[in-house]
Amino acid sequence: MKLESSKIQVAKSANYMFEALTDVKNFEKLMPDSIAKFEVIDENSFVFALKGMPEIKLIQKEQVAPTKVVLGAASDKLPFTLIGDINPIDDTNSEIQLHFEGNFNPMMAMMVKGPIGNFIQALAGNMNKL
């Protein structure tokens, strides 16, 4: 299953956004209002939970400065990646788009498509908070 957010333009450089997205503490600022838990585990991982959903641990998997940050689920029970693509527009502006790629059975995909789509859209929409 693949989902993507809309492209969000931010008044920050691509380098700034890359640095902000590679600091896992900053993901708390991006979380939607329905966040029930957010806890930094170490410099490369954090745990979060939305109201009514199980906890999910994300780990930084890949970084390509200043254009890409990849986070992945720590558990094989829910295998997915969250990719942040950063496109520099000029020295002070950039465009961010989030991509979600998950390997789910068709029933699970049908159940989580809406909530995950809303979640990544909320994350992208909050990029200006960084």
C-alpha positions in Angstrom: 0.0 0.0 0.0 1.3 3.4 -1.0 0.0 6.8 0.2 1.3 10.3 -0.2 0.6 13.7 1.3 0.1 16.8 -0.7 3.2 18.9 -1.3 3.7 21.5 1.4 5.8 24.6 0.8 7.6 25.9 3.8 9.6 29.1 4.3 12.7 27.2 5.4 15.7 26.0 3.4 16.0 22.4 2.4 19.1 22.1 4.7 17.1 23.4 7.7 14.2 21.0 7.0 16.6 18.1 6.6 18.2 18.9 10.0 14.8 19.3 11.6 13.5 16.0 10.3 16.6 14.0 11.3 16.1 15.2 14.9 13.4 12.7 16.1 12.4 15.1 18.9 10.9 17.4 16.3 8.3 14.8 15.2 6.3 15.7 18.4 5.6 19.1 16.9 4.3 17.5 13.7 1.9 15.1 15.4 -1.9 15.6 14.9 -4.1 16.7 17.8 -5.2 13.1 18.3 -1.8 12.2 19.7 -2.1 10.1 22.9 1.6 9.4 23.5 5.0 10.6 22.2 8.3 9.4 23.7 11.8 9.7 22.3 13.7 6.5 22.8 17.1 7.6 21.6 18.6 9.9 18.9 17.3 7.6 16.2 13.9 6.4 17.4 10.6 7.4 19.0 7.3 5.8 20.0 3.9 7.4 19.4 0.3 6.5 19.7 -2.8 8.1 18.4 -6.0 7.9 20.4 -7.6 4.5 19.9 -4.5 3.1 18.1 -1.7 0.9 19.2 1.8 2.3 19.9 4.2 2.4 17.0 8.0 2.7 17.2 9.7 4.5 14.4 13.4 4.3 13.7 15.5 6.4 11.3 16.5 4.1 8.4 18.1 6.3 5.8 19.2 9.9 5.3 20.2 11.6 2.0 21.2 15.2 2.8 19.4 17.5 2.2 16.6 15.8 0.2 15.4 12.6 1.9 14.7 11.2 5.4 13.3 7.6 5.8 11.8 6.3 9.0 10.6 2.7 9.4 8.6 0.7 11.8 10.7 -1.2 14.4 8.2 -4.1 14.4 7.8 -6.6 11.6 4.2 -7.0 12.7 3.4 -3.7 10.9 6.1 -3.3 8.2 6.1 0.2 6.7 8.3 3.1 5.9 7.6 6.9 6.1 9.7 8.8 3.6 10.1 12.6 3.7 11.1 14.1 0.3 12.5 17.6 0.6 12.7 19.6 -2.6 14.7 22.9 -2.5 12.9 25.7 -4.2 15.5 28.4 -3.4 17.8 29.4 -0.5 15.0 30.1 1.9 12.1 27.9 0.7 11.5 24.2 0.2 8.7 21.8 -0.6 8.0 18.7 1.5 6.0 15.6 0.6 5.6 12.5 2.7 5.2 9.0 1.3 3.9 6.0 3.2 4.7 2.5 2.0 3.4 -0.4 3.9 3.2 -4.2 3.3 -0.2 -5.1 4.6 -2.7 -7.8 3.7 -5.8 -6.5 1.7 -8.1 -6.5 4.8 -5.6 -4.6 6.9 -4.8 -2.1 4.1 -8.5 -1.4 3.7 -8.8 -0.7 7.5 -5.8 1.6 7.8 -5.8 3.5 4.5 -8.1 6.3 5.8 -6.5 6.8 9.2 -2.9 6.6 7.8 -3.8 9.0 4.9 -5.1 11.5 7.4 -2.1 11.0 9.7 0.5 11.7 7.0 -1.5 14.7 5.8 -1.5 16.1 9.3 2.2 15.5 9.6 2.9 17.3 6.3 0.4 20.1 7.2 2.4 20.8 10.5 5.8 21.2 8.7 5.6 25.0 9.2 5.8 24.4 13.0 9.4 23.3 12.7 
